[in-house]
Amino acid sequence: MALAGYVGCGVGHKYPTDLKILRPVLELRGLRISEPWVSTYFTIKAMNRHTLESVDAQLDFLEAMEGGSDDPRRADLVVSEFGGAVNPLPVALFPNCPEFSEDQWKQLIEGLHAAGEKAKARNRRLCYHPHLGTGVMKTEAIHRLMDETDPRLVHMLLDTAHQAAAGVDPLALARKYAHRIKHVHLKDIRGEVVTNIHKGELSFQQGIEAGIFTVPGDGSIETFPEILDALAEADFAGWICIEAEQDPAKANPLQYAKMGREYLRKLLGW
């Protein structure tokens, strides 16, 4: 990541959990943490307390990593509701995505507000990630989440590829919610792979292995300049994270990391 010209990263699954090990190896490379992830489970039984404890744990992690820094590059807390989610399962992705009941929507909104209060109390932004395979994947669900949550407590994470693959227009989201988008995962999709996932009823994991995602500029999304313009017009100030989520045996990570960084450099000039 450092060789490719990045200044930050998410928390990888294989990262050391001992901060005395993690902090020095990141600092040596000039890298900061852009976000930790919390899978929330507000829509299923007996998981509210556990979920909020996970939120506290990740907020504790950030304080330990960054201290009381008021650096504008402070990490955000990224969450996504995984109650009933099928993306971790070996089942057909698109036909099996959950649809929440009215009671589940109520539980989700209340839970996100509680989590958002915790983040806000520590001067962090809670950013919701609409994710493939979850109950907040489709356009209508994303709009409902935004409509029913407090904008002071729940911000949006725009993931261009997850939205495009789900049939959601990421440019329309960027324009409609520009002032609520505080964190961006900028990645591309291979449209033919999305079609094949539908036809072959592939799981999320199979879709990843087939190459559904790639770095910006290497796939089917053509509106990255307009998306970034919409965010700039809203004075966006936050992390833009290049992602690919590809099989490293097929797509060399350093090669694609450099491709994504060069594409962004051409668009932004830095």
Kinemage of the C-alpha trace (Angstrom):
@kinemage 1
@onewidth
@group {chain A} dominant
@subgroup {mainchain}
@vectorlist {calphas} color= white
{ca met a 1} P 0.000 0.000 0.000
{ca ala a 2} L 2.783 2.415 0.882
{ca leu a 3} L 4.695 1.521 -2.293
{ca ala a 4} L 1.565 2.254 -4.313
{ca gly a 5} L 1.278 5.759 -2.827
{ca tyr a 6} L -1.440 5.422 -0.196
{ca val a 7} L -1.476 7.103 3.217
{ca gly a 8} L -4.000 4.912 5.009
{ca cys a 9} L -5.807 1.588 5.091
{ca gly a 10} L -8.658 -0.270 6.677
{ca val a 11} L -8.087 -2.918 9.315
{ca gly a 12} L -7.253 -6.148 7.497
{ca his a 13} L -8.436 -9.478 8.839
{ca lys a 14} L -4.835 -10.683 9.137
{ca tyr a 15} L -3.478 -7.574 10.862
{ca pro a 16} L -1.881 -8.143 14.271
{ca thr a 17} L -4.240 -7.345 17.126
{ca asp a 18} L -1.435 -6.286 19.458
{ca leu a 19} L -1.223 -2.507 19.033
{ca lys a 20} L 2.416 -2.533 20.117
{ca ile a 21} L 3.066 -4.506 16.932
{ca leu a 22} L 0.498 -2.914 14.631
{ca arg a 23} L 1.191 0.767 15.294
{ca pro a 24} L 4.956 0.674 14.561
{ca val a 25} L 4.611 -1.241 11.274
{ca leu a 26} L 1.992 1.226 10.028
{ca glu a 27} L 3.930 4.294 11.202
{ca leu a 28} L 7.092 2.981 9.552
{ca arg a 29} L 5.258 3.071 6.219
{ca gly a 30} L 3.427 6.347 6.771
{ca leu a 31} L 0.046 4.611 6.962
{ca arg a 32} L -2.914 5.490 9.168
{ca ile a 33} L -6.058 3.497 9.901
{ca ser a 34} L -8.947 4.826 7.806
{ca glu a 35} L -11.656 2.717 9.402
{ca pro a 36} L -12.428 -0.289 11.537
{ca trp a 37} L -15.470 -2.366 10.599
{ca val a 38} L -18.399 -3.438 12.782
{ca ser a 39} L -20.969 -5.928 11.533
{ca thr a 40} L -24.177 -4.976 13.322
{ca tyr a 41} L -26.917 -7.453 14.227
{ca phe a 42} L -29.743 -5.237 15.371
{ca thr a 43} L -32.418 -7.047 13.322
{ca ile a 44} L -32.013 -10.488 14.913
{ca lys a 45} L -32.742 -11.679 18.432
{ca ala a 46} L -30.513 -11.209 21.474
{ca met a 47} L -27.727 -9.398 19.623
{ca asn a 48} L -28.318 -5.744 20.474
{ca arg a 49} L -26.034 -5.694 23.521
{ca his a 50} L -23.332 -7.719 21.774
{ca thr a 51} L -23.423 -5.374 18.798
{ca leu a 52} L -23.072 -2.240 20.915
{ca glu a 53} L -20.209 -3.881 22.805
{ca ser a 54} L -18.487 -4.433 19.455
{ca val a 55} L -18.993 -0.748 18.655
{ca asp a 56} L -17.388 0.192 21.977
{ca ala a 57} L -14.483 -2.165 21.339
{ca gln a 58} L -13.709 -0.636 17.946
{ca leu a 59} L -13.986 2.891 19.343
{ca asp a 60} L -11.567 1.854 22.093
{ca phe a 61} L -9.230 0.493 19.410
{ca leu a 62} L -9.275 3.814 17.561
{ca glu a 63} L -8.566 5.797 20.706
{ca ala a 64} L -5.643 3.513 21.477
{ca met a 65} L -4.304 3.893 17.924
{ca glu a 66} L -4.832 7.638 17.552
{ca gly a 67} L -5.153 8.984 21.076
{ca gly a 68} L -6.881 12.344 21.355
{ca ser a 69} L -5.667 13.540 17.969
{ca asp a 70} L -7.868 16.067 16.167
{ca asp a 71} L -6.138 15.280 12.861
{ca pro a 72} L -8.668 15.611 10.004
{ca arg a 73} L -7.577 12.155 8.879
{ca arg a 74} L -9.104 10.598 11.988
{ca ala a 75} L -10.687 7.257 11.241
{ca asp a 76} L -14.424 6.773 10.846
{ca leu a 77} L -16.414 3.856 12.234
{ca val a 78} L -17.903 1.797 9.386
{ca val a 79} L -20.940 -0.395 10.057
{ca ser a 80} L -23.304 -2.577 8.080
{ca glu a 81} L -26.308 -4.602 9.250
{ca phe a 82} L -25.529 -8.292 8.826
{ca gly a 83} L -28.632 -9.683 10.511
{ca gly a 84} L -29.907 -12.278 8.023
{ca ala a 85} L -27.164 -11.404 5.547
{ca val a 86} L -26.350 -14.022 2.914
{ca asn a 87} L -23.011 -12.689 1.673
{ca pro a 88} L -21.060 -14.846 4.179
{ca leu a 89} L -23.029 -17.954 3.102
{ca pro a 90} L -22.549 -20.401 0.193
{ca val a 91} L -25.931 -19.502 -1.289
{ca ala a 92} L -27.085 -17.631 -4.376
{ca leu a 93} L -26.426 -13.964 -3.621
{ca phe a 94} L -29.141 -11.951 -5.293
{ca pro a 95} L -32.224 -14.190 -4.845
{ca asn a 96} L -31.666 -14.654 -1.108
{ca cys a 97} L -31.006 -11.151 0.196
{ca pro a 98} L -33.152 -10.456 3.264
{ca glu a 99} L -36.016 -7.982 3.324
{ca phe a 100} L -36.682 -6.497 6.737
{ca ser a 101} L -40.066 -6.465 8.439
{ca glu a 102} L -41.406 -3.240 9.919
{ca asp a 103} L -40.274 -4.383 13.361
{ca gln a 104} L -36.781 -5.135 12.064
{ca trp a 105} L -36.571 -1.684 10.496
{ca lys a 106} L -37.508 -0.172 13.848
{ca gln a 107} L -34.840 -2.222 15.611
{ca leu a 108} L -32.234 -1.269 13.003
{ca ile a 109} L -32.919 2.465 13.182
{ca glu a 110} L -32.916 2.486 16.987
{ca gly a 111} L -29.727 0.422 17.074
{ca leu a 112} L -27.918 2.651 14.607
{ca his a 113} L -28.920 5.723 16.608
{ca ala a 114} L -27.511 4.140 19.769
{ca ala a 115} L -24.279 3.251 17.960
{ca gly a 116} L -24.148 6.697 16.388
{ca glu a 117} L -24.466 8.335 19.803
{ca lys a 118} L -21.503 6.304 21.008
{ca ala a 119} L -19.415 7.346 18.014
{ca lys a 120} L -20.422 11.005 18.263
{ca ala a 121} L -19.554 11.082 21.965
{ca arg a 122} L -15.996 10.198 20.973
{ca asn a 123} L -15.831 12.668 18.089
{ca arg a 124} L -16.171 9.908 15.488
{ca arg a 125} L -18.494 9.567 12.530
{ca leu a 126} L -20.558 6.402 12.150
{ca cys a 127} L -20.797 5.655 8.429
{ca tyr a 128} L -23.316 3.097 7.166
{ca his a 129} L -22.186 0.808 4.344
{ca pro a 130} L -25.015 -0.525 2.102
{ca his a 131} L -23.618 -3.975 1.304
{ca leu a 132} L -24.382 -6.738 -1.172
{ca gly a 133} L -26.206 -9.639 0.427
{ca thr a 134} L -27.773 -7.588 3.212
{ca gly a 135} L -31.162 -6.050 3.923
{ca val a 136} L -29.880 -2.595 2.964
{ca met a 137} L -28.704 -3.321 -0.558
{ca lys a 138} L -31.419 -2.080 -2.905
{ca thr a 139} L -32.278 1.513 -3.772
{ca glu a 140} L -35.506 1.624 -1.772
{ca ala a 141} L -33.834 0.251 1.356
{ca ile a 142} L -30.966 2.741 1.136
{ca his a 143} L -33.393 5.637 0.803
{ca arg a 144} L -35.446 4.369 3.746
{ca leu a 145} L -32.357 4.078 5.933
{ca met a 146} L -31.318 7.628 5.089
{ca asp a 147} L -34.852 8.986 5.526
{ca glu a 148} L -35.387 7.398 8.937
{ca thr a 149} L -31.993 7.972 10.562
{ca asp a 150} L -30.758 11.129 12.243
{ca pro a 151} L -28.181 12.777 9.943
{ca arg a 152} L -26.225 13.919 12.991
{ca leu a 153} L -25.697 10.311 14.070
{ca val a 154} L -25.731 8.184 10.916
{ca his a 155} L -23.709 9.116 7.859
{ca met a 156} L -23.393 7.249 4.586
{ca leu a 157} L -20.482 5.303 3.228
{ca leu a 158} L -20.683 5.336 -0.558
{ca asp a 159} L -19.337 2.090 -1.997
{ca thr a 160} L -19.526 2.608 -5.742
{ca ala a 161} L -19.158 -1.074 -6.647
{ca his a 162} L -21.541 -2.562 -4.092
{ca gln a 163} L -24.150 -0.054 -5.132
{ca ala a 164} L -23.646 -0.533 -8.888
{ca ala a 165} L -23.649 -4.328 -8.609
{ca ala a 166} L -26.951 -4.161 -6.699
{ca gly a 167} L -28.519 -2.132 -9.494
{ca val a 168} L -28.255 1.137 -7.564
{ca asp a 169} L -26.934 4.227 -9.368
{ca pro a 170} L -23.916 5.404 -7.339
{ca leu a 171} L -23.930 8.795 -9.063
{ca ala a 172} L -27.571 9.380 -8.120
{ca leu a 173} L -26.726 8.485 -4.512
{ca ala a 174} L -23.715 10.782 -4.537
{ca arg a 175} L -25.821 13.673 -5.767
{ca lys a 176} L -28.767 13.041 -3.440
{ca tyr a 177} L -26.769 12.377 -0.269
{ca ala a 178} L -23.570 14.323 -0.914
{ca his a 179} L -23.801 16.129 2.424
{ca arg a 180} L -24.300 12.853 4.331
{ca ile a 181} L -21.530 10.907 2.594
{ca lys a 182} L -18.488 11.061 4.862
{ca his a 183} L -16.550 8.013 3.706
{ca val a 184} L -16.027 6.471 0.253
{ca his a 185} L -15.009 3.031 -0.969
{ca leu a 186} L -14.072 3.691 -4.560
{ca lys a 187} L -14.050 0.523 -6.599
{ca asp a 188} L -15.289 -0.733 -9.943
{ca ile a 189} L -17.315 -3.693 -11.171
{ca arg a 190} L -17.010 -5.982 -14.153
{ca gly a 191} L -20.508 -5.829 -15.600
{ca glu a 192} L -20.275 -9.164 -17.366
{ca val a 193} L -19.421 -10.880 -14.082
{ca val a 194} L -22.453 -9.309 -12.382
{ca thr a 195} L -24.582 -10.719 -15.211
{ca asn a 196} L -22.993 -14.139 -14.809
{ca ile a 197} L -23.637 -14.083 -11.055
{ca his a 198} L -27.323 -13.528 -11.747
{ca lys a 199} L -27.437 -16.215 -14.439
{ca gly a 200} L -25.425 -18.764 -12.529
{ca glu a 201} L -26.939 -17.963 -9.137
{ca leu a 202} L -23.471 -17.591 -7.624
{ca ser a 203} L -22.676 -16.793 -4.014
{ca phe a 204} L -20.875 -13.612 -2.966
{ca gln a 205} L -17.627 -15.549 -2.480
{ca gln a 206} L -17.964 -17.122 -5.921
{ca gly a 207} L -18.614 -13.684 -7.368
{ca ile a 208} L -15.446 -12.328 -5.771
{ca glu a 209} L -13.442 -15.228 -7.151
{ca ala a 210} L -14.984 -14.712 -10.583
{ca gly a 211} L -13.824 -11.075 -10.545
{ca ile a 212} L -16.947 -9.020 -9.818
{ca phe a 213} L -14.807 -6.199 -8.375
{ca thr a 214} L -11.738 -4.334 -9.567
{ca val a 215} L -10.066 -0.968 -9.009
{ca pro a 216} L -11.574 2.257 -10.423
{ca gly a 217} L -11.004 2.690 -14.128
{ca asp a 218} L -10.658 -1.030 -14.820
{ca gly a 219} L -14.330 -1.933 -15.001
{ca ser a 220} L -17.782 -0.823 -16.114
{ca ile a 221} L -18.493 2.259 -13.975
{ca glu a 222} L -18.010 5.370 -16.091
{ca thr a 223} L -19.227 8.055 -13.690
{ca phe a 224} L -16.320 8.347 -11.235
{ca pro a 225} L -15.490 11.932 -12.339
{ca glu a 226} L -19.091 13.029 -11.810
{ca ile a 227} L -19.294 11.229 -8.459
{ca leu a 228} L -16.182 13.001 -7.206
{ca asp a 229} L -17.503 16.316 -8.546
{ca ala a 230} L -20.735 15.861 -6.585
{ca leu a 231} L -18.779 15.188 -3.397
{ca ala a 232} L -16.459 18.146 -4.003
{ca glu a 233} L -19.441 20.466 -4.455
{ca ala a 234} L -20.628 19.356 -1.008
{ca asp a 235} L -17.178 20.086 0.477
{ca phe a 236} L -16.509 16.416 1.151
{ca ala a 237} L -13.722 15.908 3.676
{ca gly a 238} L -12.999 12.301 4.498
{ca trp a 239} L -11.329 9.112 3.448
{ca ile a 240} L -11.497 7.885 -0.149
{ca cys a 241} L -10.427 4.260 -0.071
{ca ile a 242} L -9.447 2.418 -3.234
{ca glu a 243} L -10.657 -1.174 -3.109
{ca ala a 244} L -10.572 -4.156 -5.422
{ca glu a 245} L -11.445 -7.311 -3.421
{ca gln a 246} L -9.956 -9.667 -5.976
{ca asp a 247} L -8.377 -13.110 -5.892
{ca pro a 248} L -4.669 -12.292 -5.419
{ca ala a 249} L -3.748 -15.392 -7.434
{ca lys a 250} L -5.421 -13.782 -10.457
{ca ala a 251} L -4.813 -10.080 -9.781
{ca asn a 252} L -1.487 -9.039 -8.261
{ca pro a 253} L -2.380 -6.784 -5.304
{ca leu a 254} L 0.484 -4.306 -5.770
{ca gln a 255} L -0.163 -4.002 -9.502
{ca tyr a 256} L -3.844 -3.231 -8.980
{ca ala a 257} L -3.191 -0.958 -6.000
{ca lys a 258} L -0.892 1.103 -8.221
{ca met a 259} L -3.458 1.101 -11.040
{ca gly a 260} L -6.144 2.440 -8.725
{ca arg a 261} L -3.875 5.108 -7.265
{ca glu a 262} L -2.778 6.275 -10.704
{ca tyr a 263} L -6.394 6.499 -11.881
{ca leu a 264} L -7.314 8.637 -8.869
{ca arg a 265} L -4.233 10.789 -9.378
{ca lys a 266} L -5.324 11.496 -12.958
{ca leu a 267} L -8.821 12.473 -11.804
{ca leu a 268} L -7.822 14.613 -8.840
{ca gly a 269} L -4.356 15.795 -9.779
{ca trp a 270} L -2.764 14.414 -6.614
